Amino acid sequence: MLKKLVLVLIALTFFNCKNNPNQNIQTEGLNRHEKWVFDINYFEKEFLNKAKTYTETSKDSCLVLLNTLKKNIDNLTDFQIRLELSKCVVLADNAHTEIVVPLLSQIPLRLYRFSDGLRVIRTDSMNATYLGSKLLKINDLEIPKIEEKLFPYLSGIENWKRFKTRDCMLAPELLHALDLNKSKDSLKVTLLKDRDTVHIKLAAQKFNKDRYWFESWANLYPIDSKENNWQFLKKQTSNLPLYLKRAEEGVFYDFNTTEKIAYFQINSFWDKCPNFKERVDTFNTKLKSKKDYDVVIDLRFYTGGNYAYAKKLATQPPKIINSDKKIYLVVSEKTYSAGIVTAARVKHFAKDKIVIVGEEVGDRLKFWAESVACVLPHSNIRAYNSMEEHDWKDNSKSIFRTHYPNFFHGVAAKNLNLDQEIQLSIEDYLQDKDPIMEWILKQK
């Protein structure tokens, strides 16, 4: 009976998605002010009133912001209005409910957050001298202050927001719209290079084949990008630790016969893997002949995807390996969405075999996702509204709320508390070390 109800709900959802409320809207003849008023009213009706994660208080705060915004339209640029709408969406307090920050020109530095702060790991050829430098300030503002200014416009918990700010803070146009930068085209940054503090001004550029922000971790290793003449802090790949060496595959495994470790990684490039489910099956099949191995499931760069592909990665290894063996789960702030789902399922099925290592994950265990885009008619801004709940904390379910596959695959993981917190240091990175794997090997 439950399965039939779920199938009916799916059919109704599909039918409702086919009806586009924008189809018959006419906005011709309106001036800029009127178009924005139209869009803001549309946002309130089609987004705010249909959103599922606002509280009464946050919804009231959103209405106050929208009313103030309508009064200030003529004093704001289009980009600033977009940011104010983002601030409204953030009040929904759910990472998947968002207005995505648009792709903007950035200064030619790419960053990674190591244990001592943000370091430059990729540049264009003209600025290669700054590789490895620590970012101290932008326009004389300390980095925590910049993050504090950006957080109100970014959806999600603090960990996830901080991950996203690494790209945002490099975009002069965005900081200009927030009155944090005088120019829309360049930024002044302060770097610590070796022992010297240097102040430089860099112009924003658009680069082909640049990483999306959620793939920015991949700048840790060099790729062939001659078109833009990118330069990387890491010059070669031959000595890279396993978690980076094969990362471009998206989904891969390795059996270390010396240390008796069975390793499986999923990362942001999972969709590059043509046979995701088959690799999981093959891994589990090979593991059956290695029951005296510990298992490492590395989700530190798994920013989301389709959690169904990795179902058996959670359920099978605990049944295969010997009772005295461990399953080490590697997570970080970049573990998000399907990454969190997979981590929750791994923990649940591993039971007392589980050891969680790394950094706190990028979202709560109870979140909303499966977003529907609300497209504002004039500005074409897309506000993503999460319509289905995931509860990987307690596994509560409701036919009108829960993401339907969770009726069959949901578990109550309770938490993803770390057994050992480990951050990557710049020294470990430069020496081609993985401190997480080093710690795991010491436990054996």
N, C-alpha and C positions, 0 to 999 in steps of 0.2 A: 504493500500500500504506500509506504513511504517513497519507494522508488517511482511509483506512478505520479505522486504529487510533485516530486522533483522534476520529472519530465514535463509535466504541465507548466510548472513555473518557468522552465527553460523556454518553452514555446511562447509563453506570454511575454517574456523578456525580449525574445527575438522580434515578435510582432511590434512591440512598443518601439524598439530601436529602428524599425523600418520607417516610422513616421517622423519625418524631419520637421520640427517646428519653424525652421527658417525658410521653408519652401515658398511660402506665399507672402513674405514680408517685403514691403516696399519702403525704401528709404530715400528715393529720389526727391530732389527739391529742398532737402534739409541742409542748413549750414552746419559748420563744424560743431558749434555748441549744441545744436539740436540733435545731431547724430550721436554725440556722446551722451546726452541725456537719455536718448532712446536706448543706447547700449547699456547704460547703467540700470535703467528700469528693467530692461530685458534680463540682465544679470540677476537682479533681485527676484524676478518672477521664475525664470527657468533654471537658475543655479541655486541661489540661496534657499528658496522655498522648497526645493527638491532634495537638498543635501541632507545627509543622514547623521552627520557627526557633530553638528553644532549643538551646544547647550542653549538654554533660553538666554543666559547671560551673554554668551559669545555671539549669538544671533542678534541680540539687541545692540551689542557693540558694533557689529557689522553694519547694521542699519544706520547707526549714527555716522560711521565712516562714509557710507554711500551718500547720505544727505549732505554731509560736508563737502564731499567730492563734487557733487552737482553744483554747489555754490561756487566752487573754485576752478571750474573747468577752464575758464579763460585765462587763469593765472598759471596753468600747468601745461607742459608739453604733452604730446601723445604718450611718450615713453613714461613720463611721471604718472599719468593717469593709469597706465598699465600697472605700474608698481603699486599704486594705491589699491587697485583691484586685487593684486597679489596679496597685499596685506589683509584684505578681507577674507580671501580664501585660506590663508594661513590660520585664521581663527577657528577653522574647522578642526584643527588639532589632529590632522591625519596626513601622513606623508604622501599618500597616493592621491589625495585631493589637492590639486595644485594648478597654478598657472606657470608653465615652464618658462624659465628665463630664456629669452631668444638667443640664438647664436650671434655673438657680437665679436667685433675685432678686438684682439688682445695684444698686449705687449709681448715680444718674442721670448718670454721666459715660461717654462713649465715646472711645476712644483710637486714635491712629495713631502708629506709630513712624517718626519723621523722623530725619534724620541726627544731630540733637543729642539725641534721646531721645523719650519718649512725650509727646504733646501732646493736649489735650482738643479734639476736633473736633465733638462733639455733646453736648447736655445737654437736660434738661427746661427749661421756661421760668424756673423759680425760680432756676436756677443758671447762666443764660446769661452772667453776668458773668465766669465762669471759662473761657469759650471761648478757645482759644489758649494757655492756661496749660500749663506743663510740669509733669508729675507727678514729684515728687522722692522722696517717701516714702509708705509706708502703715504706719500705727502705728509711726512712728519708724524703720522699717526701710527702707534704701535699696532701690531697685527691683531691682538685680542680686541682692540678698540674697533678696528675695521670689521672684524667678525660680528661684534655686537651690533654694529650699524646695519649689517646685511641680514642678520637672523630674522627680523620681523617680516621679511619678504620671501623667506624660504620655508617650505612646508617640511614637517618632520621633527623628530627629536633632535637634541643638540648634536649628537654624534653625526647624524646624517647631514644636518645643516653645515657643520664644520667641514665635512668632506666636500660639499658643493661649493663652499666659499673659495676654495683654491682656484677655481676658474673665474668666479665672479669678481674677485678682487683684482684681477689682471685686465679687466675691461674698463677703459677710461670713460666710455659713454655711460655705463651703469653708475660708476662712482660720481660722475658729473651730475646725473639726474638726482642723486641723493645729496647733492651739495658737498661732496667729499673731494671733488677734483675740479679745478677751474677749466680744464680743457676736456673736450670730448674725444681728442685724438692722441693724447700722450699721458704718461704717468711719470712722476718722480718717485724713485724707490731708493731705499737705503739697504745696502747689503754688507754683510760681514764676509770679506774675502780673505781667507787665511786669518791673519790677525789685524787686517786693515779694514776700517769702515769706509765704504765708498758710496757716493751719492751720484746717481745717474738718472737721466731722463730718456725714456724710450717711447717711440711712436708705436701706435697700435697697427697691427697688420692682420690681414686675413690669409690663412694658410690652407692650401689644399692638403688633403690626407692628414689633417690634424685629428687627434683623438677626441671623441666625445668626452664630456666631463666624467661620466661614469666609467670610462675606460682609461682615465688618466693615470691610473696605477701602472699601466703597461709602458709608460715612459721610463720605467726602471731598467728596461733592457733596450738595446739598439735595434732598430729595424731599417730596412733599406728605404730611404725617402729622399733620393737625390733631387727630386723635383723641387723641394723646398730647402735642400741643403741643411737639413736638421743635424745638429750636433748633440751627442748624448754624453752624460757623465760616465756611463759605462761604455767602454769602447769595443768590447768583444763579448761573445756569447759562450766561448768554449769552457770557461770555468764557472759559469753561473750555477747557483744552487738549483735543485730540481724544481722548486716552486716557480722559478722564472724561466728555466731553460726551455721548457716545452709549452710555455703559456699561450703561445699563438694558436695552439690546437684547440683551446677552449675546454676540452674534456679529454683527460688522459690518465693513465695509470702506470705504475712502475712497481716491480717487486725487487726489493733489495735482499739478495740471498745471504749476504754477509751479516747484516744486522737483523734479518728476519722481520722486515717491515713491508707491509702491503700498502701502497700509497695511491690515493685517488684524488684528483683535483677537478673541480668545476669552477670556471670563472666567467667573466663578462662576455667572452667570445664563444660561449656554449653553442650559439647558433651557427658557428662555422663548422661544427662537428656534424658530418652527414649521418652518423650512426650512434647518436648519444645512447639510446636504450640498449643497443647491441653491445656497446663498450661496457656498460654496467653489467650486462649478462655475462660477457666474456670474463670480466674481472672476477665476478662471483664464482664462475666455473673454475678458473685457475686457482682461486683461493681454497677450493675444496681439497686441493693437493698440498696446501700449505697451512694446515690448521694450527700449527704452532707459531704462526706469525701474529704480530700485533698489526692493527689496521690504523692508518691515518687517513681521515677524510678531510681534505683541505678546501674550505669554502671562504677563505679570507678575501677573495676577489669576486665572489659570486653575488653580483648586484641585482639579480632577478632574472626570471625567465618562465619556464614551464616546469613546475615542480613534479609533474607526473612522470617525466623522463627518469627521475632519480629515485623513484619509489623503492625499488629493490635494493638500492644502495643502503637504505636504512634498515630494511627488514631482513635481508639475507646474511650479511657478515656476522651479526651476533649469534646466529644459529650455526654458522660454519666453524668459527674459530674455537679453540679450546677454552674451557671455562676460566682458566687463569690468565688469559690474554686480554689486552685492553683495546678499546677503540678510542683513539685520540681525535677529537673534533677541533679543527682549527678555524677560528672566526675572527672578524675584525669589524670596524665601523662600516666597511664596504660590504659586509654580509647583510643582505636586504631582500625583502619581498620573498621570491621563491628560494633565495638563499637562506632566509630565516626559517621558512617552512621546512626545507630539507634538514637544516640543523636541528629543528625541534623534533622531527621524526627520527633522526639518527639518535638523539639523546633518549627519546622515549623507548625505542626498541633495544638500545644497547644496555639499558638499565644500569646495573652496578659495574659494568665494564667501561662506562663512559668516563673520559677525562677531557675537559674543555680547556683549550689553550688559546692565547692570543689577546685580543682586545674586545671590549664590549661591542655588541652588534649594533646595526644601524637603525633599528626600529623596535617597537614593543612586540611582544608575542601576540597581543590582541590588536588587530588593525583592520582597516577597511581597504578594499582594493577593487579590482575589476571595474575600472573607471569608464564613464561615458563622457564624451566631450560635449560641452555646451559652447557653441560658436557664436560669438556676439556678431550681429548682422553687419554693422558698419566697420568695426575695427578688425574683424576676423580673429580676435583674440580667442584662444581655445582654453577654456577653464575645465579641468578634468574633475569629474564628480564621482567619488567612489561609491558603488552601489551595493557591494556585498561584503559581509563580514568574514574575517578569519579569526578564529579563537584557538590559538595553539598553546594558550596558557591553561585553560580549563576545559576546552573542547565543548563549550556550550553551543547549542544549535537551535535555530528557528527556521521554519520553512520559508518565511518571508524575508529573512535577513542573511542567512548563511550562504557562502559560496558553495554551490551544489556538490562539487566533488568531495568537499570536506565531510559530507554525510557518510561517505564510504572510507575516506582516508584520514579523517581527523584524529588527532591524539591530544592528550593533555600533558604537555612537556613541563608545565609549571614555571620553569625559568631556564635561562641559558647562562647561569652564573659561571664565572670563570673559576677553574681550579688553579690556574696559573696565568697571571697577566704577563705578557711579553710583548714589548714594542721593538720594532726594528731600529737600531741605531745607525747613524751614518757610517760609523767605523765598521760594523758588521757588514753593511751593504758593500762598502768599498773593498772589503776583504773576501767577498763572495761567500759569506756565511749566512745561514738561516738559523737564527737563535732559537726558533721554535723547534726545529728538528733536532738541534743540538741538545735542547732540554729533554725532549722525548727520549733520545738515545740514552741519556743519563738515568732515566727511570727504569730501564730494562735490566 
